[in-house]
Amino acid sequence: MLVAFSIMAFSLAMIYRVSGGSARNAGELEHYQHAALLAESVLNLRDAVPPAGWNDQGESAGYRWQVRSAPYPTDVNGPAAPPLYEVAVSITWLEGGTEKRYDLATLRPQARPLPGGRQP
């Protein structure tokens, strides 16, 4: 009888440990999903990058975001091919006293001047 209780206690401890880890992983996944959604939302603020570049930062719902752009070299030149910029969005947040980070990068064209030569 004592052996049976020992085996049952060991089994329950393992189940508790596995289920606790799953709940923790689900919480981390939710934070990463929010960070990815925020990064995509920040990228959707602009379809094109101004000639001076795009450098911005802010905070939303406990997540800090930062946007940086840099010219992206290509071999394609011509009036129909706008210059490209690599745009990187970094999202950071605190989780359990540890700073977590999510990075997203893409290419965006340089904004074309508005009619009349004005810049967007």
N, C-alpha and C positions, 0 to 999 in steps of 0.2 A: 504494500500500500504506500509506503514511504517513497519507493522508487517511482511509482506512478505519479505521485504528487510532484516529485522533483522534475520529471519529464514534462508534466503539464506546466509547471512554473517556467521552465526553460522555454517551452514553446510559446507561451503567452508573452514572455519578455521579447522574444524574437519578433513576434507579430506586432507588438507595440513599437519596437524600434523601426521596423519597416514602414508601418503606417505613419509614424512621425516624420520620417525622411520624405515620404511621398507628399505630405502636407507642406513641408518646408519647400520642396521643389516646386510645388504648385504655386506657392506664394512668390517665389523668385521668377517663375515664368510669367506671372501676371505683371510684375514690374517691368520685365523686358518687353512684354507686349505693349504696355503703356508708353514706354520709351520709344519703341518703333513707331507707334502711331503719332507721337509728338514729333519725331524726326521727319516723318512724311508730311505732316501738317506744316512744319516750318519750311520745308522745301517747296510746298505749294504756295507759299507767299509770293514767290516770283517765278515767272516762266523763263526769264532771261536775266543775266547778270549785267549791271551797269559797267561802263568802261573802267571805272575806278575800282571795281571789285565789289564783293559783298562780304562784309565783316560785321557781324551783329551778335548780340547775346541777350538772354532774358531768362525768366523763371516762370514756370507754370505748374501748379499743383504739386509742389515739392520736387520738381525736376528742373535742373538747370540746363539750358541749351546754349550752344555756341555754334555760329556759322562762320566758316572761313572759305575764301575762294582764292584760287591761283590760276594764272593762265596755263592752258594745257596745250603743249606743242603738238602740231600736226603737220603732215606734209601736204595737206590740201590747202590751196590758196585760190583766191579768185573773188570776184564781187558777189557771187551767189553763196559763198561759203563763209559764214560769220566765224570770227574767232571763238574758240571754246574755252570754258573755264571749268576746272575741277572744283566742285563745291562739296565741302565736308561738313556734316552736322554731327556734333558730339552732344550726347545727353548724359548727364551724371545725376546720381541720387544716392542718398544714404540708406543702407539696409542693414539693420543689426549692427550699427556702428561702423560699418565698412562702406567705403565709397565704391559704387558700381558704375560701369560706363557702357554705353552703347554708341557705336559709330556707324554712320551711313555716308557714303560718298557716291556722287554721280557727276555727270557732265551736263553743263548748260551752255547755251549760246550766249554771246554778248548781245546786249540789247541794241537794237537799231535806233538811230535818231528818229524822233517824231517829225512829222511834216513841219517845215519851217526851220529845221536844223536844231530844234530843242532836244535836250537829252531827257530820257524817261526818268 
